[in-house]
Amino acid sequence: MSVYLFASLTPKPEHVAELEAELRGMVAPSRAEAGNRRYDLLRRADGVPGFHLYETYVDEAAVQAHRESAHYLAYRAKVGAWLAEPPDVKSLTGVDVAA
């Protein structure tokens, strides 16, 4: 069963550009993971600094593989001090999802 993640990240004002660069760098390697079906980076449309990730994985094992990947671990090691608050990550299950 697919696993859907929705993560919201709020950067400190002085780290918006750095966080965006790191998040952009996560897109290609995350999409290349064997268990990844979708990895989208979104920005708030109202101009308030904030980013969101919409991710879909084939199963929980694929989510775990993502969290253990070299690119994810490197990203996590860099961004902690750049965030105004801890990431808000929601794990979701599909109810009626387009193919």
C-alpha positions in Angstrom: 0.0 0.0 0.0 1.4 3.4 -0.9 2.5 5.9 1.7 1.9 9.6 1.3 3.9 12.2 3.2 3.2 15.9 3.5 6.1 17.8 5.1 6.0 21.5 6.0 9.2 23.4 6.7 9.3 27.0 8.1 12.8 28.5 7.7 14.2 31.3 9.8 14.0 34.5 7.6 17.8 34.6 7.1 17.9 31.0 5.9 15.1 31.0 3.2 17.5 30.9 0.3 19.8 28.2 1.8 16.9 26.0 2.7 15.4 26.3 -0.7 18.7 25.4 -2.3 19.0 22.3 -0.1 15.4 21.2 -0.8 15.9 21.7 -4.6 19.0 19.5 -4.3 16.9 16.8 -2.7 14.4 16.5 -5.6 16.4 14.6 -8.2 18.0 12.0 -5.9 14.8 11.4 -4.1 12.8 10.9 -7.3 15.5 8.4 -8.4 15.0 6.2 -5.4 13.5 2.8 -6.3 10.6 3.1 -4.0 9.7 6.7 -4.8 6.6 7.5 -6.8 6.4 11.2 -6.4 8.5 14.0 -4.8 7.3 17.5 -5.2 8.7 20.7 -3.7 6.2 23.5 -3.2 6.4 27.0 -1.8 3.8 29.1 -0.1 1.9 31.3 -2.6 1.2 34.1 -0.1 4.9 35.1 0.2 5.3 33.9 3.7 8.6 31.9 3.9 7.7 28.2 3.9 8.2 25.1 1.9 6.2 21.9 1.6 7.1 18.5 0.2 4.5 16.1 -1.2 6.0 12.6 -1.4 4.6 9.2 -2.3 6.4 5.9 -1.7 5.5 2.3 -2.6 5.5 1.3 1.1 6.9 2.0 4.5 10.2 0.2 3.6 10.7 2.8 0.8 10.1 5.6 3.3 12.7 4.1 5.6 15.1 3.7 2.7 14.6 7.4 1.8 15.3 8.4 5.4 18.5 6.3 5.5 19.8 7.6 2.1 23.0 9.5 1.9 21.3 12.6 0.4 18.6 12.7 3.1 21.1 12.3 5.9 23.3 15.1 4.5 20.3 17.3 4.1 19.1 16.7 7.7 22.7 17.4 9.0 22.6 20.9 7.4 19.1 22.3 7.8 18.3 21.9 11.6 19.6 25.3 12.5 17.9 27.0 9.6 14.4 26.1 10.7 12.2 28.3 12.8 10.4 25.2 14.1 10.6 21.4 13.8 9.4 20.0 10.4 5.7 19.1 10.5 5.5 15.7 8.7 2.2 14.0 8.2 2.0 10.4 7.1 -1.2 9.8 5.1 -3.1 6.9 3.5 -5.0 7.2 0.3 -8.7 7.3 0.2 -9.4 8.2 -3.4 -6.1 8.9 -5.2 -5.7 9.6 -8.9 -3.5 7.0 -10.7 
